[in-house]
Amino acid sequence: MWQTQHHSTVVIIGAGFAWLSSYIQLRKRNPDVSITLFDLRNHFTFIPSLHECLLDSDHLSSIQIDLKKYYGDDFVQAEIQTIQPEHITTVEWDVWTFDYAVIATGSRTNFFDNENFATHSYLLRRPEDTIRLNQKLTTAKHISIIWWWFTGVEVASILALRNHNAHIRLIHSQERLLHRLCPDCGIRSRKRLEKHHVELILGDRVQDIQKDHITLQSGLSLDSDVTILSSGIRINDQHHKPYLTFDWAYNSLESERIYMCGDVAIHWLYSTGHNAMSEWKRIGNLIADQLLWVQHNYKKLVNYDKLVISLGEQDWILSIWWRSIYLPWISWLFKKMIEKKIIRELRNKRFLPF
Ligand SMILES: Cc1cc2nc3c(=O)[nH]c(=O)nc-3n(C[C@H](O)[C@H](O)[C@H](O)COP(=O)(O)OP(=O)(O)OC[C@H]3O[C@@H](n4cnc5c(N)ncnc54)[C@H](O)[C@@H]3O)c2cc1C
């Protein structure tokens, strides 16, 4: 039996990068439309700076936004259990009907259904992960970082600078670090990590994780009291999968009024915060077009190909097209400016003109 029933013109599920930029775009074009934002967490967190909270828990509040404070009654803290063509239901059994819905529930770590991976590893995907990790990091003797993408380099770099008591190792399944970027990026990162005494294990995969050790596919068994894992992502489609299907477009095949974007979405863009924001602006525009009865032709969205990778506190590389430029301080300032800009935009609910 339904407990309470509500209605909102637009419901948005998931308050990450995707969700908030669409909200701003919709509000800009339709100031009076009712928009309700749902998230199971009460804060937005600038996730690309999460590694800076390692061994510095106080940093977290500077990269967060209190959603109730800034979005008032437009924000509802609730976990959505099901997303169906006509309504969504919270775990408390509140039901919301809508004219338009946007699913932006993001992704989670893929444990490949391995129970030991799920039980014994530490993650760095959500703000609460930093609290759990920091409790353990100060006393850890052997820290293993198993990571397939650039954040592994960032995590290893910052831990090497902030924790001199532990042995830190980075394990990557490919023969070179940052294998998706130009070779120079991997070489520079490698030199930097080795200079800071990080052990690099390349071309090997983790097979088992236990509380105090890990085993690799090569048979190597290594002491590891903290194993930080990011072996890939699994999209959070469990709430809508039984009821809704999507192809490579943003619309649901069952309803033209239901959209999906960000990490959860299946199209050609990589799962990054930057791409999530572009997709969301596009969806904000598509809904605003329908509400205002106008039509626009939009260009296909393309991957954003610039990346700044942290090799420590202010020591960063800029990866641009198939090149890498070592730009300490300048890249750091660039990344900080982006962080501050986005946090400011989300607090003021207005995009800055650059
Ligand atoms: C450590 C780390 C570093 C990164 N660094 C970068 C970087 O430098 N540059 C970059 O571009 N990208 C980076 N990324 C990737 C980027 O953070 C993600 O691609 C981006 O956050 C995806 O945005 P999203 O809105 O799709 O999903 P998320 O940010 O995952 O947001 C989804 C939201 O949905 C909520 N939610 C989920 N299920 C429910 C439910 N059932 N009910 C209610 N709410 C729900 C969650 O609480 C969450 O707030 C990094 C990721 C990590 C983990």
The ligand as a Gaussian input file, in Angstrom:
#p B3LYP/6-31G(d) Opt

LIG

0 1
 C       38.265000       8.916000      -6.674000
 C       37.670000       9.403000      -7.964000
 C       38.299000      10.428000      -8.679000
 C       37.739000      10.917000      -9.868000
 N       38.381000      11.924000     -10.535000
 C       37.804000      12.469000     -11.641000
 C       38.402000      13.593000     -12.315000
 O       39.486000      14.068000     -11.943000
 N       37.751000      14.120000     -13.391000
 C       36.536000      13.623000     -13.833000
 O       35.958000      14.184000     -14.789000
 N       35.961000      12.545000     -13.235000
 C       36.547000      11.959000     -12.145000
 N       35.973000      10.885000     -11.521000
 C       34.723000      10.311000     -12.073000
 C       33.519000      11.134000     -11.622000
 O       33.554000      11.379000     -10.236000
 C       32.236000      10.397000     -11.985000
 O       32.253000      10.096000     -13.356000
 C       31.037000      11.298000     -11.675000
 O       30.935000      11.488000     -10.284000
 C       29.750000      10.674000     -12.209000
 O       28.704000      11.555000     -11.928000
 P       27.203000      11.024000     -11.819000
 O       26.367000      12.219000     -11.486000
 O       26.849000      10.192000     -13.000000
 O       27.208000       9.969000     -10.611000
 P       27.673000      10.093000      -9.034000
 O       28.613000      11.213000      -8.894000
 O       28.056000       8.705000      -8.752000
 O       26.311000      10.492000      -8.349000
 C       25.240000       9.600000      -8.233000
 C       24.415000      10.030000      -7.048000
 O       23.263000       9.193000      -6.988000
 C       22.968000       8.898000      -5.651000
 N       22.169000       7.668000      -5.662000
 C       22.539000       6.464000      -6.150000
 N       21.530000       5.583000      -6.007000
 C       20.507000       6.265000      -5.436000
 C       19.188000       5.900000      -5.017000
 N       18.716000       4.655000      -5.184000
 N       18.404000       6.822000      -4.450000
 C       18.855000       8.104000      -4.253000
 N       20.088000       8.499000      -4.627000
 C       20.910000       7.594000      -5.208000
 C       24.316000       8.769000      -4.977000
 O       24.220000       9.014000      -3.580000
 C       25.133000       9.870000      -5.690000
 O       25.103000      11.096000      -4.997000
 C       36.528000      10.359000     -10.348000
 C       35.889000       9.315000      -9.640000
 C       36.470000       8.834000      -8.466000
 C       35.746000       7.727000      -7.720000

